[in-house]
Amino acid sequence: MKNLLFCGMVAAWVVLGQQAVLAADAEAPKPGQRVALFDGKNLDAWDVLKCEAVLDQGTILLKAGNGMVQTKKKYRDYVFEYEWKALKADKWDSGVYFRYDSIPAGKPWPPRYQANLLKGDEGNVGGLKGATSKGLCQDGEWNSFKLTVRGTTAELEINGKPAWKATGLEGPELSYIGVQAEVAGGGQFRFRNIYITELE
């Protein structure tokens, strides 16, 4: 009788385990599937590091400090879409970092790569030849960026228009994506409608 009871319990555990695996597979995004990393409701997909970032009016508000709002997960090749708006009247500064896997001790940000959100330099990436454009952003308004990272190539669309395409990208294949808080010097920013599509 005890053996029958034990075997029944083992069978139940196996069934429950299979159901959990199937549920996880069903929830896991497939390559090519566009997934919301921020939908205005929570910051569950993000870690807030060395800064103050809050959910406010359906946006991520970079409120104070120098640090990062960083994805919990690392990504390989992807399309990363986001909308941003600077709240400072002039000389705003922030950015989105990609292709990094750590932040040096004692530093608020990684050394590279950054799709800049500095006034007059929006979308440009230092250290990546050809990753520059001008005149595609609207001051004081919401702007949309679509950053594609694949292998050694990166490209950017700004407000639906091609901005640049560049090769020579280096760094770890699996890497975080981080929104830079530079509030002390660059002012507050809002971010919304953040999506990622992982590529095969």
WOWO-V192807 format. One record per residue. N is the residue number from 1. SS is DSSP state (H for helix, E for strand, - for the rest). OMEGA is omega in radians with two decimals (* if undefined). Layout:
BEGIN
N	SS	OMEGA
N	SS	OMEGA
END
This chain:
BEGIN
1	-	3.13
2	H	3.13
3	H	3.11
4	H	3.13
5	H	3.14
6	H	3.14
7	H	3.10
8	H	3.12
9	H	3.12
10	H	3.13
11	H	3.13
12	H	3.12
13	H	3.14
14	H	3.14
15	H	3.13
16	H	3.11
17	H	3.10
18	H	3.12
19	H	3.12
20	H	3.12
21	H	3.12
22	H	3.13
23	H	3.12
24	H	3.11
25	H	-3.13
26	H	-3.11
27	H	-3.09
28	-	3.13
29	-	3.10
30	-	3.05
31	-	-3.11
32	-	3.14
33	-	3.13
34	E	-3.03
35	E	3.10
36	E	2.99
37	E	3.02
38	E	-3.10
39	-	3.11
40	-	-3.03
41	-	-3.11
42	-	3.11
43	-	-3.04
44	-	-3.09
45	-	-2.97
46	E	2.94
47	E	3.10
48	E	-3.02
49	E	2.98
50	E	3.09
51	E	3.06
52	E	3.10
53	E	-3.03
54	E	3.00
55	E	-3.05
56	E	3.10
57	-	3.12
58	-	3.14
59	E	2.89
60	E	3.10
61	E	2.99
62	E	-2.91
63	E	-3.08
64	E	2.99
65	E	3.05
66	E	-3.10
67	E	-3.04
68	E	2.85
69	E	-2.88
70	E	3.09
71	E	3.07
72	-	-3.07
73	-	3.01
74	-	-3.10
75	E	-3.14
76	-	3.09
77	-	-2.98
78	E	2.90
79	E	-3.10
80	E	-3.09
81	E	3.12
82	E	3.04
83	E	-3.10
84	E	3.10
85	E	3.08
86	E	-3.14
87	-	3.10
88	-	-3.08
89	-	-3.10
90	-	3.06
91	-	3.09
92	-	-3.09
93	-	3.03
94	-	3.10
95	E	3.05
96	E	-3.14
97	E	3.11
98	E	-3.12
99	E	3.03
100	E	3.12
101	-	3.10
102	-	3.05
103	-	-3.10
104	-	3.12
105	-	3.11
106	-	3.14
107	-	3.12
108	-	-3.03
109	-	3.03
110	-	-3.11
111	-	-3.13
112	-	-0.28
113	-	-3.13
114	E	2.93
115	E	-2.93
116	E	2.96
117	-	3.02
118	-	-3.13
119	-	3.14
120	-	-3.10
121	-	-3.02
122	-	3.10
123	-	-3.10
124	-	-3.09
125	E	3.09
126	-	3.11
127	-	3.11
128	-	-3.03
129	-	3.11
130	-	-3.08
131	-	3.14
132	-	3.05
133	-	3.14
134	-	2.92
135	-	-3.12
136	-	-3.12
137	-	3.13
138	-	-3.13
139	-	3.06
140	-	-3.11
141	-	2.99
142	-	3.07
143	E	3.14
144	E	3.10
145	E	3.05
146	E	-3.07
147	E	3.10
148	E	3.13
149	E	3.14
150	E	-3.13
151	-	-3.13
152	-	-3.07
153	E	3.02
154	E	3.05
155	E	-3.05
156	E	2.93
157	E	3.10
158	E	-3.13
159	-	3.06
160	-	-3.12
161	E	3.09
162	E	3.13
163	E	3.12
164	E	2.99
165	E	-3.04
166	E	3.05
167	E	-3.12
168	-	3.14
169	-	3.11
170	-	3.09
171	-	-3.10
172	-	3.14
173	-	3.06
174	-	-3.02
175	E	3.09
176	E	2.92
177	E	-3.06
178	E	3.04
179	E	-3.05
180	E	2.95
181	E	3.08
182	E	-2.95
183	H	-3.09
184	H	-3.14
185	H	-3.01
186	H	3.09
187	-	-3.12
188	-	3.10
189	E	2.96
190	E	3.06
191	E	3.13
192	E	3.07
193	E	-3.10
194	E	-3.09
195	E	3.01
196	E	3.02
197	E	3.12
198	E	-3.09
199	-	3.12
200	-	*
END
